[in-house]
Amino acid sequence: MWLGSKSQGVMIWRPQTRQFSQITAPILSDENVWALHQDSNNALWIATDNGLTRLDQKLESAKHFLTKDEILVTDPFPTVWSIFANTTNENLLWLVKDNGLYQFNKLTGKSNQVIFDKPYQSQNGQWPAGLFVNDNNNIYFFNEDSHFHYDADTEVLTPLVELNKHIDPTLSVSFLGHLPGQENSVLITSSGHLYRYNADTKSVVLVYKVKNYQQQAFDYVDNWTIDKQNILWLTVSGEGLIGLDANSFEERYRFDASN
């Protein structure tokens, strides 16, 4: 199992021995690691505060891309926050940086920023936030004014008007992908709430709300997974680990400071 850390590089945990090994700089371009992505060739791509590191799974070779020394003249934002697969071209990756969405070419090592057309460009120069790539046709993000859907193949950007009616974009945290078998929907977390938005029907369903919600506390769902018992597990800042029935969203388990 590969684990990223905020100051200790990449950890490798081997369940057979229950021991950790560690990979740090100079193998990594930086020891603050924000995301890991394994591609179809089993190469591990590591997003850091200083660009990307491509690591051979056998740990025999590593290569750095988009580092400060390489891009500083043209791009003042070397941190890569997220990595997503390009679903139509395995030689490309989607990267999320401070100033937006990029396409990265694994063959050339170069990246190109996605420039959104109106209506986004008119929004006072704000960078997209909470960005998530479901696939090339369903990319979601928001700014202070609106939530958006972007189709990379058609280059069509659409404000999500109905979603804006239910969720104040200034309280949104991130889009979190879709539940299994619900490719037409996307989860979005905001202050104290997790919602499911259906792109076909434009409907919004409340999945979870934190107990004793206080807007200024800004507790939110950070991540999720579903186990073999069909329990939707939520990691919730300020609360702990919450287990919901994945169909009804009824709470089944709660692990917090009290237990």
C-alpha positions in Angstrom: 0.0 0.0 0.0 1.3 3.4 -1.0 0.7 6.4 1.4 1.5 10.0 0.8 2.4 12.4 3.6 2.7 16.1 4.1 6.3 16.2 5.2 7.7 12.6 5.1 7.5 11.8 1.4 5.9 8.5 0.3 5.4 5.5 2.7 5.1 1.9 1.5 3.3 -0.4 3.9 3.6 -4.2 3.3 0.8 -6.1 5.0 2.9 -9.4 5.0 5.5 -7.9 7.3 3.4 -5.0 8.7 6.4 -2.7 8.2 6.8 0.7 6.5 9.6 1.8 4.2 10.0 5.4 3.1 10.9 7.3 -0.1 12.0 10.9 0.3 14.0 13.5 -1.6 16.1 13.5 -3.7 14.2 10.6 -5.3 11.0 12.7 -4.9 10.9 16.2 -6.2 9.5 17.3 -2.8 8.6 15.6 0.5 5.2 17.2 0.7 3.0 14.8 -1.2 -0.6 15.6 -2.1 -1.8 12.9 -4.4 -0.8 9.5 -5.9 -1.9 8.0 -9.2 -1.0 4.7 -10.7 -1.4 4.6 -14.5 -2.1 1.7 -16.9 1.7 1.0 -17.2 2.0 0.7 -13.4 4.0 3.8 -13.1 3.3 5.8 -9.9 2.8 9.5 -10.4 3.3 11.6 -7.2 1.9 15.1 -6.9 4.1 17.3 -4.6 4.8 20.9 -3.7 7.4 20.9 -6.4 5.8 19.4 -9.5 5.5 15.7 -10.3 7.6 12.6 -9.7 7.2 9.5 -11.8 8.3 6.5 -9.9 8.9 3.0 -11.4 7.0 0.4 -9.4 10.2 -1.6 -8.9 11.7 1.5 -7.3 14.5 1.3 -9.9 14.1 4.8 -11.5 12.4 8.2 -10.8 12.0 11.3 -12.9 10.8 14.8 -12.0 8.5 17.0 -14.0 7.2 20.6 -13.8 9.5 21.5 -10.9 10.3 25.1 -9.8 13.5 25.2 -11.7 11.8 24.0 -14.9 8.7 26.1 -15.0 9.3 29.2 -12.8 9.8 31.5 -15.8 6.4 30.7 -17.3 4.4 29.3 -14.3 4.7 30.6 -10.7 2.6 27.6 -9.4 4.7 24.5 -9.0 2.4 22.7 -6.5 0.3 19.9 -8.0 -2.7 19.1 -5.8 -4.5 16.3 -7.7 -3.9 13.9 -10.5 -6.7 12.3 -12.6 -6.6 9.8 -15.6 -7.5 11.1 -19.0 -10.2 8.7 -20.1 -9.6 9.1 -23.8 -5.8 9.2 -24.0 -3.6 7.1 -21.7 -0.6 9.3 -22.6 -2.2 12.3 -20.9 -3.0 13.2 -17.3 -5.2 15.8 -15.7 -3.5 17.9 -13.1 -5.0 20.4 -10.6 -2.8 23.3 -9.7 -3.3 26.5 -7.8 -4.3 28.4 -10.9 -6.5 25.7 -12.5 -6.7 22.6 -14.6 -3.9 21.3 -16.8 -3.3 18.5 -19.3 0.0 16.8 -18.8 1.7 14.8 -21.6 3.5 11.8 -20.2 5.6 11.4 -23.3 6.9 15.0 -23.6 6.7 16.0 -20.0 4.9 19.2 -20.9 1.6 20.6 -19.7 -1.0 23.0 -21.1 -3.5 24.9 -19.0 -7.1 24.6 -19.8 -8.5 28.0 -20.6 -12.2 28.1 -19.9 -14.4 30.2 -22.2 -17.3 32.3 -21.0 -19.2 32.3 -18.7 -16.3 31.4 -16.4 -13.8 34.0 -17.8 -16.0 36.9 -16.7 -15.9 35.8 -13.0 -13.3 38.4 -11.8 -10.3 36.2 -12.5 -11.1 33.6 -9.9 -9.3 30.2 -10.1 -11.5 27.1 -10.2 -11.8 25.3 -6.8 -12.9 21.8 -5.6 -12.1 20.4 -9.0 -12.8 16.7 -9.8 -12.5 14.8 -13.0 -15.1 12.0 -13.3 -14.1 11.5 -16.9 -13.3 13.7 -19.8 -17.0 14.6 -20.4 -17.7 15.3 -16.7 -15.4 17.7 -15.0 -16.8 19.7 -12.0 -15.5 22.7 -10.1 -16.8 25.9 -8.6 -15.8 29.5 -7.7 -17.4 32.0 -5.4 -20.2 32.7 -7.9 -21.2 29.3 -9.2 -20.7 25.6 -9.6 -19.7 24.4 -13.1 -19.7 21.4 -15.4 -17.1 21.1 -18.1 -16.9 18.7 -21.1 -13.3 18.6 -22.2 -14.2 16.9 -25.5 -16.7 19.6 -26.6 -15.1 22.4 -24.5 -18.5 23.4 -23.3 -18.7 25.0 -19.8 -22.1 25.0 -18.1 -23.1 26.8 -14.9 -25.0 24.4 -12.6 -27.9 26.7 -11.9 -30.0 24.2 -9.9 -27.1 23.2 -7.8 -26.5 26.8 -6.9 -30.0 27.1 -5.6 -29.3 24.4 -3.0 -25.7 25.1 -2.2 -24.0 28.4 -1.7 -20.7 28.2 -3.7 -18.9 30.2 -1.0 -19.5 27.3 1.4 -18.5 24.5 -1.0 -15.4 22.5 -0.3 -14.9 20.0 -3.1 -16.5 17.6 -5.6 -15.8 14.0 -4.6 -16.7 11.8 -7.6 -19.7 9.5 -8.0 -21.0 6.5 -6.2 -20.7 3.1 -7.9 -23.2 2.7 -10.7 -24.2 6.4 -10.6 -22.0 7.9 -13.3 -24.7 10.5 -14.0 -24.3 11.9 -10.5 -21.6 13.6 -8.5 -21.0 14.1 -4.8 -20.2 17.5 -3.5 -19.2 18.4 0.0 -19.8 21.8 1.6 -19.7 23.2 5.1 -21.4 20.6 7.3 -23.1 18.8 4.4 -22.6 16.1 1.7 -24.9 16.2 -1.3 -25.5 14.1 -4.5 -26.2 16.1 -7.6 -27.8 14.3 -10.6 -26.7 15.8 -13.9 -29.6 14.4 -15.8 -32.5 15.4 -13.6 -30.7 18.4 -12.0 -31.9 17.1 -8.6 -30.0 17.5 -5.4 -30.2 14.9 -2.5 -28.8 15.4 1.0 -26.5 12.5 1.8 -25.2 13.6 5.2 -25.3 16.5 7.6 -23.0 16.9 10.6 -24.5 16.9 14.0 -24.8 20.3 15.8 -24.1 22.0 12.5 -22.5 25.5 12.9 -21.5 27.2 9.7 -18.5 28.9 11.2 -17.0 25.6 12.3 -16.7 24.5 8.7 -16.8 20.7 9.5 -17.1 18.7 6.2 -16.8 15.3 4.6 -13.3 14.9 3.3 -13.4 11.5 1.6 -15.5 8.3 1.3 -15.5 4.6 0.4 -18.0 1.8 0.2 -17.3 -1.6 1.8 -18.5 -5.1 0.9 -21.4 -4.7 3.3 -22.7 -1.7 1.3 -21.7 0.8 4.0 -20.8 4.2 2.8 -18.0 5.3 5.1 -17.4 9.1 5.4 -14.3 10.8 7.0 -15.7 13.9 8.5 -13.4 16.7 9.9 -14.5 17.7 13.4 -16.5 14.4 13.8 -14.7 11.2 12.9 -15.7 8.2 10.9 -19.3 7.8 9.9 -20.9 4.8 8.3 -24.2 5.1 6.3 -26.3 2.7 4.5 -25.2 3.3 0.9 -28.8 3.1 -0.5 -30.9 4.9 2.1 -28.1 7.1 3.6 -29.3 6.1 7.1 -26.6 6.3 9.7 -25.4 2.9 10.9 -22.1 3.6 12.6 -20.3 6.5 14.3 -16.7 6.5 15.5 -15.8 9.8 17.2 -14.1 11.1 20.3 -16.7 9.6 22.5 -15.8 6.0 21.6 
